[in-house]
Amino acid sequence: MDILIGNEQDASVPEVRAKGLLFVADPHVADHPPNDRVGNYRKQILAKVRFCLRTARKHHLIPIFLGDLLHVPVDNSSSLLEELTTMFKAHVPWVLVGNHDKHLGARTVTPDVSLMHLHTRGAIHLIGQPGPVFRLVTGGQRLVLGASPDGYALPSSVKGPKDTMVMWISHHNVAFPDFRDKPVPLVEIPGVHWVVNGHIHRPQPSVTKGMTCWANPGNITRLSLTPHTRVRKPAATIWRPGYRDLERVIIPHLPIGTIFPEAREE
């Protein structure tokens, strides 16, 4: 799939102004603790999301969620959705559709899923279709953000204005160093300077192939107890003009033994 991006007069791609972008990967917000976690999971994860939104506002960044905002697509409580709506309306982040945001084998979100509750109430900008999302003007540099939600392929090439950087976000099984068996290869995508991926929860080192730098920040929520989650500090990541890699921002979080009883027993 080749993508052609029009010039600045293309009204189909909105223009936004900020000093950069803040990426939040796979929060998995839920009413109840998933897997073997204990404690007030809802309160804990909402505090992380709130911290990310406040960080974005403080530093004049656009907040972008890289998929799986919610752990389950339906049956989230009305109180949780209303709390998210109130929180998000002050920021209106951009939210990519991940595999946990859909159900019943749908390719994209359907009207009955919880993510649509947030979208129809004007609390989020929903990114449910592939292609250009917005133009960012920051510090004299222009960037086009594009997206491939879960279920849609990455572009094979992107052609845009010569003075514009292209960044693509995705929610895919990408073959980063710890996941070489995954189906999406790390290759140069002509015309794309960055691919920032969600879905793979374990943070991965950025990998450059030709002109394309692939980044995988890792999820902000420790969902299961593994050797990696024992030592990992949940973080959001920032891109600003001139950055050679994403900047990690550690999110306040509880000790691992507080949320996984097994870690306390060892």
N, C-alpha and C positions, 0 to 999 in steps of 0.2 A: 504494500500500500504506500503510494507516494502522496505526500501532503504538499499543497501549494498554499502559502500564506500571502495574503494581499498586502497592500501598502497601508499606511496610517489612516487613509480615508475609508478603509473597509469597516463599515459600521457594525458588522456582524461580530466583531471581536472587540469587546469593551476595553477602554484604556483606564488603568489605575496608576496612582502615584504613591510611592513609598520608598524607603531606603533599602529595602531588600525583602526577603521571604523567610518565614519561619515554618519549618516542616515538623509535623507531629504524626508519628507513625503508629497506627493500629492501637488506639486506646482500649478498645473492647469494653466500653462502658456497659454496666449491667446493674440490676437491682441486687443480685446475690453473687457471692464469690464463685468464680468458675474453678473447675478442677479441684485441687486440694487446698486452695487458699482458705484462710479463716479471717474472721474479723469483719469490720464494716467496710466491705469492698467498695460499695457505692460511694461512700463519703471519701474514701481514699483516692479513687480514680477521678472523681469530679474535682478534687483539690488539685490533682496534676493538670487536668485540662484547664482549670481556672488559672493556674500559674502560667501555663503556656500562652493563654490569651492575654494576660496582663504583661507578660514579657514582650509579646508582639507589639502591643500598644505603646509600651514604654520606649521601645527602640524604633518605632515607626516602620514595622514590618507587616507584611500580609500573612496572616495565619492560614496554613494549608494542611488539611488532614489527608494522609496518604491511604485512606481506606480503612474499613472495619472500625468505624467510629463506635458502633454498637456490637456487643458480643452476639446477640441474637436479633434476627430481623423483625420479629413480631413479639407480641405478648410482653413488651416492656410496660411497666406501670405508668399510669397517667401522671403520677407525681414526678417520676423520673423525667418523662418527656417535657413536662411543664418546667421543671428545674433547668433542663438543658435549653429549652426555648428562651427562658428569661436570661440565662447566662450568655447565650450566643447572640441574642438580638443587639447587645451592646457592641458586638464585634463583627458579626456576619462573616464567619470564616468560609473558605472554600473547602468543600468536602468531596473527595474522590470516592466513588462507589467501589467497595471491596466485596469479597466473596461472602463475608458474614452479613452484609447489608441487604442481601437478596434471599429469596426462598423459592421453593417449588421448581427449581431448575430454571428460573427466569434468567434471561441474559442481562437484564438491568433491573432497576428497582420498579416495583409495581405499586399501585396506589395504596395498597393495604399495609405496606411495611412502615416501620417506625421512622426511617429516614425521611420519608415523604411527609410525615407529620411536621418535622422541623422545616422542610423546604416550603411547604404550602403556607406556613406561618411566617415566612420571611426571616427565619433565624439563620439559615445557611444559604450559600450558593452551591447548588448541587452540581457535581461534575459526573454526569451519567452517560455521556456520549463521547466518542473519541474525536480528537481534533483540537484546534486552537481554543484556548480558554480565555486568556486576556493578554493585553499588552501592558508591560510594566515600564514606566518611565522613572528612572532613578539616577540622580547625579549625572545627568547628561547621557547616560547609557540607556539603550532600549533593549528590552527582552520580551520575547513572546513565550508564554507558558502554554504548552500543549499537554494533552492527557490521553492515556489509554486505560480506562477503567477495567476492572476484572471482566474477563470475557471478550475483550477486544485486543487485537494484535497491536504491537508497536509498529510505527511506520517503518518502511524500508528506506525512506529518505524524506527530507523536508527541504523545501525551497522557499526562502523568504528574502526580505530586503537585505542587502549586503551589510548594512550597518547595524543589524539586529542580531542579538544572541538568541538562540533557541534552547529552551529547557523543556524536557518532557517528564511528566510524572506517570507512574505505573503502579499496578498492584499485581505483580507477576512472579512466577517461579523462575528467577534469573540465576544463571550458573556462576554465582560469586565463588570465591576461593573455597569456602567451607561447604559449598553445595554444587559441586561440579556436575552432578548427575541431573540437575534441573534442565528443563527443555529450552529455556530462552537463553541463547548464547550471548556472551559478552563480545560484541563486535562493534565496529564503527558504524554509526548511522549517519550517512552524509547529510550535512546541514544541521545536525543536532550536536550542541556543545555539552549538554548535561542530560543524563537520565537519573531521576531520583525515584527510588523504588520503595514501596511498602511491602506488605505481605510476609516477607521473610523476617521473622522476629529477632533473630540474632544479628547484631550489628556486624557489618562487613567492611573491610578496607576498600576505599574507592579504587577503581581500576580504570585506567585510560586506554582506549583502543582508538588509534588515529585521533580524530578531532573530538571524540565522544568520551566524556568522563562519566562512569557509572558509579552511583552512590546508593548505599542501603543503610539508612540510619539505625534501623532496629526499633522494635516497638517500645512504647513508654511504660508498658504494663508487664510485670513479671507474672505470667500465667501458670507456670509450672516450675517445679524445683529441679534444676539441672546444674551441672558443674558451671555452666556459663552464667546462669541467673544468680548463682551464689555470689559472684564477684562483680556482676555488672551493675553500673549505676544508670538508672533510666535517664534519658536525655532527649531533648528536642534539638534540632539543628537549624543553623542559620546560613543563608547565602546572601552575600552582598557583592556589589560590583568589584571585580579584581580578586575575589577569593579563588585560590587554587584548590581548596577543599572546603567542605562544610564545617562550620564551627559548632562544636557541641556545647549545649547549655544543660548542666545537670539539674534535674528536677528534684525538689525535696521529696524524700521517700523514707519509708520505714525500714528498719533492719530486717534482713531476710528471715530471721527467726521469729519475728513478730507476725509474719503473714503465712509462714509454712511451719507447722509444728514439727515436722521431721527434722528441720534444721536445728531446732532447739534440743532435740533428743540425742544428737550425735556428739 
